[in-house]
Amino acid sequence: MLEGKAYRMADNISTDHIIPGRFFHLRSNLPELAKHVLEDADPNFKQKVKAGDFLVAGKNFGLGSSREHAALVLKLSGIGGILAHSVARIFYRNAINIGLPVVICDTHNVSHGDELHLDLRKGVVEDKTQGTTLSLSEVPQVMLDILACGGLLPYIKKYGRFNV
Amino acid sequence: MGKTLAEKILSLKSGLDAVAGRIVVAQVDLVFLQDGTGPLSIRQFEKEFKKVFDPQRVALFIDHASPSPRKELSGDHIFLRHFARKQDCRLYDVGEGVCHQLVAEELAGPGNVILGADSHTSTAGGLGAFACGMGSTDIAVALALGETWLRVPQSFKVELEGRLGKGVYTKDLALHLIGKIGADGATYKALEFGGDMASDMDISSRLTLANMCVETGAKAGLFPSDEVTREFLRSQGRENCFIPVSPDADAVYEHMIKVNVSKLEPTVSLPHAVDTASPIEEVKGMRVDQVCIGTCTNGRLPDLEVAATILKGRKCHPHTRLLITPASRRIFQEALGLGLLQIFMEAGAVILPPGCASCVGVHQGILGDGEVCLSTANRNFQGRMGNPSSFIYLGSPASAAAAAVKGEIADPREFL
């Protein structure tokens, strides 16, 4: 079970929004890179986000480039999980691979600041502020296993290969 | 029950009955990475692994920031070169070209499963490969194990009929299709192309279309292999890589999309989303500060030839910069041999070294505040070309050349 507050984002947040190409030269310096997280989409994000917050996005979150740095800088900024109406394919795998939970559910009625409880095993998010329960789209077992290990490298360390 | 092309290739590579929806572990024919995503892949790899699964099936590319504009990136390049030497695998260094073009020229074949640490890896689907972009950690594990897990995608069948009109190209079709499907309309799916027009398409056009499939959210874009594919591979001295791959006649598709391409007009996508495809007529007259022709989408010889047809004997508008980037060294040399570069120079263009140029916003043509660019690239997200206060339109090489001459978005048919 993960708990955190909702930090609302818009639809179609691309990996160029999360970490733009103009900071390409900082990709091997993640703490520096993370200082620029989401600055084009939400200039005060870095100051406002609190450790453990859930990013609550609309549709097609994380579209675009395969840069895993996008998921990494969100994790480094303290984001505890991501709820989105839909998630772009590569970002989805990237986040799970670094142990950052991403779930797909109807996020329309979640408001900024709502208290959220995420239960991956039961497949639900409870919005404690609104008193609602959101059901999650099914997550493939292999992704749940990767998340349970804390990411893909620890998963491979444990199983030696893909255990599907 | 018949199989789609995606199901067939993944059945072959997993040894299982890979029906859509099933999770399989597939053997991988090629794993590659580039200078933006590669250093992280290698750092992840080195945490757990020592040797790549097969040095012959691994390739590294320095194309995104190439030549390096910053010392930090020069350091990343050194790191990649060192890894390639240590692992005895191929590295394509500064000036050799964009990874997806070099993969198509030298490494990919029909029926392959290809993983690249770059979203436009789908490009090799133009040759009949199941080619899929992934992030650094997935690629790190694929480098070590030579396999990956995949959910076998449902496929959309895209049936292409008719013939493109004068001044209308595959890029216009690609933008039109993305507009129709939407930026997330094919998420987790494969797009499979068929129909008479697809069979008639040359490899350059197939690569353009497969390249842009990812802009619908798709996992892969696929063409069957045929005599056109075989001839392309023969011209590269790789005919031995040819195998016929095609979907079964009774394959089951989630969705059928039919396009009669005869009706298409020159098309552009508007800032800041690719799925905003509009007839060029609607944005004619928009001032353009910079025009870019190149990238993994449209930096091939036929693209440069079309641009040269328009630019021959003409000059760029005095307020408009024209940057041209052949996608690979081979294309650069062919364009040189055909006199295209001379035409571009006389028109006032800047010729850049083969690579990604300004497409990722790292170097070689960062836009200024409020500036407008017409690019033949595949993405126009806010900030994509290095400045969130600039505006990117996407179009064909012909539309780009026309804009360079007129200094504004213009119908290329005026010049043909």
Interface residues (C-beta under 8 A of the other chain):
Chain A: N12 S14 D16 H17 P20 G21 R22 F24 H25 L26 R27 S28 N29 D40 K59 N60 L63 G64 S65 S66 R67 E68 H69 A71 L72 S86 A88 R89 I90 F91 R93 N94 N97 I98 P140 Q141 V142 G151 L152 L153 I156 K157 R161 F162 V164
Chain B: I23 V24 V25 G36 T37 P39 L40 Q44 K47 E48 H64 A65 P69 R70 E72 L73 G75 D76 F79 G116 A117 D118 S119 T121 G133 M134 G135 S136 T137 D138 A140 V141 A144 L145 E147 T148 W149 R151 A183 D184 T187 Y188 G217 K219 A273 V360 G361 V362 I366 R379 F381 Q382 G383 R384 M385 G386 N387 P388
